[in-house]
């Protein structure tokens, strides 16, 4: 390690002004980031991770302020600089050139009226690049390095024309444009499938190896932190629970909270903890009668027209069945057709060819009006993006009670009781009911979206990346909740995910999609333990956390309740 840390944070304290008074969001946080090294900041939603990152780059919300402590950056050219209290003029000099941020949400971080090329090249122009040809060449190189296909064409497109995963790669390209000394990566791969995630993380590794760039990596994915970081800082409630070299923290965690994170992380779960194949699911795959299947998809093809070009074939002749009361996962990279297939099953797309049956309903022949309304009572969709799927003008209570009102379910008192019950089911406090979406974290918003889908007690729930935005402890709670509700209510799930570790934990059967086609299909056990297609093997090889999976007993021992010290031992 360097004698002089690239970034040194000491006793950082951050407060937010709210209508209820001052809130201490970060309390006495201290850690370093070394040149050419990765420090991972992990913890659940609301732990203060992002607030620390915003403090480091001087982008706290208007109601936030650094109330105490020091943040020092050691620049190559100017030496140590105290960032607390820095002028805006000095910040403009540092941002992009010395410190860059890869934000979490690509949907809200790119200018919707600017092309991708313009957005990636913006930092270059701000810092004095004037040669258009050089800017264009640099933009194309960056887009290619982050794994974007046909970068020349993509540079001319707008954010709405790209998938969520591709937009996140654009943000990474923009942050790397000037090869900054410090990159703050705030959940930069949470929206990416495992193969693209590996490409992006490899790129960040190459950057720090070539230029000595230090990385502050904020994540709720302990597997990624385990594979990619040199140092680990575990936060909870605005305070550091544990910090040290990554291998040492994960091998012998001293904090009970760190042990809980280890126990809940699906990427680190022991193979024996995976759900056993469901008998009904296995029967369905073996050719059991169709009456045993709640969902039957046959020859599904979905094309989208494009002006002046051949149609885009998003889904190409996909067929599978889902046994009642089981979970069928659709996995694959961005653009593989997972979401399109899920939306077709939920009745939001009209397929070009093929049929979809859910129960006694032929979905592809549904007309408007009463039949479609009745279908949506029994089939619900949980969207991927909690920022866009909740009405910002409504309170959470109104958001949850709206489907009950729409379907005429219960009296007003009944609806109030159901709202309270479903908030509890998804581990949200009762006072959340009075808040609006803007007052909730991303993970809290996604829990609200799940509660809204479950509140009408459907038969089938299509979950489109429904747990990808959640930290591992809440993710584990939601997965346990989904399993319990499935057992108690006989629910059937179509589970869309790029996180194969989560799929391995929850699914009975799996379809692997690539470029719209189904390349592998079968029970979860057969797909994960004996994959037949090379693409499936590539997806499995890209799952992070391999270094810890090689010693599952050590992970299980470290995470076991019996090994958790008492509060007196921790205090001592």
N, C-alpha and C positions, 0 to 999 in steps of 0.2 A: 504493500500500500504506500501511497505518497505520504511524505511528511506533512504536507499541507492539503487538507481536504478541498475538493472543488466546491462543495457546498457544506456549510456548517450551520446547523440550527441549534440554538441554545435557549431553553426555557421559554419557548414560544407560547404566547397566550393571545387568543383571538376571541373577540366578543361580537355579538350581533345585537343591534337595537331592534326590539320587537314591540308590539302593542302591549305586551305583558311585562316590559322592562328589558334589562340587559340579560343576554344568554351567553354563558361561557361555553363556546363551541370547542375550543382547543385550550388545554390547561397544562402548561409546563412541559411541552414536547421538545425533546433534544435528540438529534442524530446527525450523521454525516453522510455525504455522497462523495466517494473517491473518484478521481479522474479515471476514465476507462472502465468503471465498474457500475453495477446495477444495485441500487438499494430499493427493495420492494416494501411498500407500505400497504399492509393488509388489515382488514377489519370489516365489520358489517356496515350496512347503510347507516349513516348518521354518526359514525365513529369519529369523524373529523378529518378523514383522509383528504378529501377534495378541498376542504378549507385550508389545510396545510399547503397543498399545491397552489391554490389561488394566492396565498400569502407570499409564496416564493416568487411568483411571477407578477405580483402587484395587481391582481385582477379580482380582489375581493368584491362582493356585492356592495352596493351603495350603503347598506346599513351595517356593514362589517368594518371592523378596525383591528389592527394589531395593538393589543393593550399592553404588551410587554414582551421582552426577550429580544433575541438577535438572530438575523439571517444574513450570513456573510458568503459572498461569492468570490472565489479567487480566479480572476480572469488572467488569461495568458499575457495580455498586453498591459492592462492597467493595475494588476495586482488585486489584493483583497478589497471588496466593496461591500459596505453595509447597505442592505436592500431596504431595511425598515426606514421609512421616512424619506425615501428617494423621490426626487422631483419627477414630474411627468415627462419633462424633456429628457432626463437621463434614462427613464424607462423606455422611451421610444428608441433610444440608442441601443439598449440592451436586448429588448424583445426581438426575437427572430435571429439576431446575429449571435448573441451569447446564450440566451435562454429561449427555448421554444416549447410550446405546449401542444400536445396531441389531445384534444378534448374527447369527452366520452360519447357525446350524442351527435352523430353525423347529420341527423335530420334538422337540427337547429343551429349547426355550426358553419354551414356553407351558404353563401349568398345565392338565393334562388334565381336571381336574374343575371348572374355572371356565369360564364362558361367555366368548365372545369380547368381548362388551361389558364384562364385569367386568375382564378382563385389560387392555383398552385404557384403562379409567378408573382403574386402580389408582394410577398416578402422581398423578392429580388428587386422589384421596382422601388419599394419603400427605402431600401438600403443602397440605392444608387445605380443599379443596373439600367443602362439605357439602350443597349444594342438588342433590338427585337429578335434578331436571329439567334443570338446567344441565349436570350431568355427562353425562346421557344425550344431550342435544343436541350436546355437544362430541364424544362418542364417534361418533355417527352422522355428523357432519361430517367427522371424521378418516377413518372407513372409506370414505366416499364420495370423499374427496380422493385416497386411494391406489388408487382404481379397483376397489373391491369392489362388485359388483352387489347390489341389494336389501339395503342395509346394516341396515335395521330387522330383517329376518329373520336375517341373518348374526350380528348382535349377540347373538341368543338361542341360537345354535348353539355347539357345543363344537369344540375343535381337530381331533378325529378326523373331523369331518364336512366339513372343508375340504381342498382340495388343498394340496400343498406350497407352490405359488406363492402361494395365497391366505393361507396361514399366515404367509409371509414379509411380505406386505403388512400383516398385522395387527401384526407386530412393528415395522414402520416407523411405523404409525399411533400405536402406544403410545409410541415414542421421541419423536415430535413433539408429544405432547399439551400440554406446557408451554412450547413454543417455546424450547428451551434455547439458550444462547449457543454451545455447542460440541456437535456431533453426531459421534460416532465410529461410522462405518458399516463394519462388518466383513463384507466380501463380501455386501452387502445385496441384490444383484440376481442372484447366481449361480444361484438356483433359478427365476428368472423368464424367461418367454419374451420375445422382443425387443420386442414392442409394449408389454407391461406394464412391462418394464424402462425403456423410454423414458418412460412415464407417471410412474413413480416417480422417475427421475432429474430429470425436468422439475419434479416437486413439490419435490424437494430444492433445485433451482435457484431456484424461486419463494420458498422459505422463506428462503434466504440473501439473496436480493435484497430481500425485504420487511423482514426483521428484523436483518440483519447477522450471522446465524449463520455460524460457521466450521465447516467439515467436514473431518475426518480420514477419508479414504476409503481403506479397505484392500481391495485387489483383486489378482487375478492376471490380469485382463482389461486388457491394454494399450490396446485400442481404446476401452474406456470411459474409462480414465484420459486418453487423448489427447483425447477429446471433451469431458470434463467437468471436468478439473482445471486449476488455475492453476499449481501447483507439483508436481514429481514427485520422489519419493525412492525410489531403487532399493536394495533390501536383499538381502544374501546372507550366510548363515552368521552372522547376528547383527550384521553391520556394514553401514554405508552404502557402497554401491559408487559411487553417483553421485546428485547432487541439484542441482536448479535449476528454472528456469521450464520448464514442460512443453514448450512449443514448441521451446525451445532444446535441451533434452535429447534429444528425439526427432529433431530435425533434424540434430544433430551429436553423437551419443553418444560419450563418450570412454572408457567402460568396456567391455571385451570382453564382460562379462556382459550389459550392457544391449543390446549388439548381438545377442547370442544370443537374448534375449527378443524382440527385434524380428523376427528371422528366423523364430522359432517361432510367433509369434502368428498364428493362422489368420485373424482378422479383418482383419489388415493384409496378408495374402498377395496377391501379384500375381495377376490373373485368369489369366494364362498358366500359373501353377503349379497350377491346378486339374486334377484328373484328367480326362483325355479320356474321352468317353463310350465305354463298353465295347461292342464289337460284339455280343456275346451279349445284353447288356441292350437294345441298340437293336433287335435282332431280336425279342426278347420283346415289346417295346412295339409293334412293327409287326405283331404277330400271328403270330409263329413258332409251330410246333406246341407243344402243352402239354408234351411230353416234354422240351423244353429248359428248362422251368421246374422248379426244386426246390420252390418255394412257389407255391400257387395259392389265392387268396382270392376267393370268389364270393358276392356278396349278403350279406356279413356284417352282421348286426344283433344288437346286444347291449342288452337292456333290464334294468333293475334295479327290483325291486318296492320301493314305498315305502308305509308304512302310511297309509291314509286319503288317499292322493294318487295321481294317475296314475303309471304306471311312468316312470322316467327312461330316456330313449333315449340311451345313451352312444355307440353306434356305429350308423349308419343307412345300410344298403345299400352297404357299401364293397366294392370289387372291385379286385384288382390281381394281377400275377404277378411273381415274382422269378426271374430266370434263375440257374441254378447258377453259383456262383463269382463272383457280383456282390453289390453292396450296394444295398439299397433303403431309402431314408429315409422315415420318417413324421414330418412336421413340422406345427406348429400351436401355438396358444396352450394354456395350461393349461385342461383341461376339453374339449379338442377330440376326445378319444377315442383319442389315440396309444397310451397305456399299455394301455388296455383291449384295443385291437387286438393289440398285442404279446403280452399275456398269453394271449389266445385262440389265437394262432399257436403259442405255447409249450405249449399244452395245460392252462393253469391256469384258463381260463374255459370254460363251456359256452354257446356262442352261442344266442340266441333263434331266429335263422334264419340260413340260409346254410351254406356248406361251406368247410372249410379242408383243403387237402392239402399234406403235406410229404413229398416223395419218393413212395413207394408207400403212405404211411400217410394214411388219412382221419382227421384229428385229431378232428373233431366227432363221430365215432362210436366213439372209443376207450373201451373198457371198462377196469375196474381191473385190477390184477395185472400179469401178465407183459408184455402188449402195451404198457401205459402205461409200464412200467419200461424196456422196450426203446426206446420213443420218446424218453424223456428222456436216454437215452444218446446219441442222435444230435442232439437239440435242447436247447440250454442257454440260460438266461436270466440276464443280468447286471442286477441290480436298480439302481435309481436311488440309493438311500440306503445308503452303506457303513456307517453307524452302526447300522442295524437289520438288515442282511443277514448279519452275521458273528456267530457264537456267542461271547459275551464270555468264556465259561468255557474255551474251547479255545485251545490255542496255534495259531499260524499254520500250523505243520507239520501239526497234526491237522486243521485246517480244509481244507487243500489235499489231504490224503490221504484224507479221508472219502469223497468220491465214488469214488475208486479202490477203497476197501474195499467200498463199497455195490455196485459193479458187478463185484466180484471180479477186478479188473485187477492183475496183477503180484504178485510176492512182496513181502515187507516191504522187502527191499533195493531192489527195483525202484521201489517207491513213494517211498522216501527219495531216490533218484536223480531221479525225476520232479519231486518237490517242489523240489529244488535247481535243476533245469533251468528250471522255470517261474517261480521267483522271479527268476532271471537274465533270463528273457524279458521280464518286466515291470519291469526296472530296479530290483529290490530286492536289498539286500545279503543274503548268506547267513545272517547272524546274526538277521535278521528272523524266521526259522523258529521260534526259541525264544521269541519274544515273544507277547503277547496283544493283541487288537484295541485295548484301551484305551491301549496304549503306542505306538500308531501315529497319525500325522496322518490327516486325512480323505482326502487324496490317496493315502497309502500303503494305507489300507484299501480304497479303490476298486481299486487295482492288484491287491491280494490277491483281490478278488471276480472280477476279470477272469481272473486266473490259475486260479482254481478252476473257472471255466466252461470254459477251454481245456484243462484237464489231462486230460479224458476224450476229447479229440480228436473233437468233434462235427462234424457236417456243417453244421448251422445254428446260429448264435448270434444271439439277440435281445438287443440292447444298449439298455437303457432309460436314457437320459441318462448313459451309462457314463463319459463324460469330463467332465461338467459340473463335477465337484468338483475337477478337477485344475488345477494351475498350467500355464502355457502350455508350459514346457519338457517337463514330464512328459506333458502332453496330446499334444504333438507326437511324443514317443517312442511313446506308446500307439497313436496313429494310424498311425505308420510300422510298428509291430509288427503291427497288424491287417491292414494292406495286405500286408506280407510274408507273414504266415501264410496270407492268402487266396490269394496267388500260389503259395506252396509246397504248400499242402494242399488247395486248391480249396474253401475255406470260403465259405459264403454268409452274409451278414449282413442282418438287419433292424435298422436303426439309427434309434432314436427320439431326437429331439433338438429343443430349442427354439433351438439355436445354429445359425443358417443359415450362418454362416461356416464352421463345422466341416462341416456337411452339404455345402456347396459343394466342400469339399476331398476328401471321402471317397466321396460317393454316385455311383452310376451312374444310378439312377432315383429318382424322388421322388413321394410322394403328399402333397398338402397337405390337411390336415383342418381343418374348422371346425365346431364344435358337432356333431360326430359324423358329418358328411358330408364326402365327398371332393370338394373344389371344383376341384382341378387334379391332373393326373397325367401323367407323361411322363419323358423323359430329363432328367438334371440340367441339361444344357446348355440345353435348350429352356425348362425351368421358370425357370431363373435369368436367362437372356439375353433371353427373350421371354415373360414371364408373361402369361397370358390373363385371369386373374381379378383383380379389384380387391383382394381380400383378400391374394393372393400379392404383389401390388405393395406393399401396406401393410407386409407382413412384411419384404420386401427393403429398403424405405425406412428401416425401423427398425434395421437392422444398424448397430451403432456402428463408429466408425473411418472415417467418410466423409471427414473432412478429410484423412486420410493416404492414403486410396485414390485421391484426386484426383491424387496425384503418386507413383505406384507405383515409378517409377524411383529417386526419392530414397530411398524405403524400402529398395529392393533394394540400392542403393549403400551406404547406412548399415549394412546388415546383412551385407554381403558379407565373407567371410573375409579377402580381400585388404586390406580397410580396417581390420582389427582391429590395434591397435598391440601391440607386444611388451610383456612384463611390465616390461622395462627402461624403455620409453617411458612406461608408466603410472606407474611409481615416480618417474621424473624429474618 
